Amino acid sequence: MKLRLAIGLGGLHLSLLSALAFASMGAPAMAQGQNEAAVKKPSGGVACPSGWRSVPGNTSMCEPHESKAPLIYAKKDKETCADGYYEVYRLWCSTRRP
């Protein structure tokens, strides 16, 4: 009886871990996109994407410049942008087409 219960709980635990792993596979990039706060530029001299501007006094950051600024995130080297995002300057992913 105890053995069956242990096997059943072990199987349930494995199922829950598998479900969590699958759910998080495609999510990280989408979760990174935002349009409410300043975002650090991937490298110093890079321009901000459309709808964004350099923060006055801190040119290493971009801030939303429009009320409906697109969602953006800094793209990592050799990474593709998430579904619904477009590559901008090879350094940003944005929901606005370049």
Secondary structure, DSSP 4 states (H G I P E B T S, - for coil): -HHHHHHHHHHHHHHHHHHHHHHHSSHHHHHH-BSSS-EE-SSTTPPPPTTEEEETTEEEEEEE-STTPPPEEEPPTTPPPPTT-EEETTTEEESS--
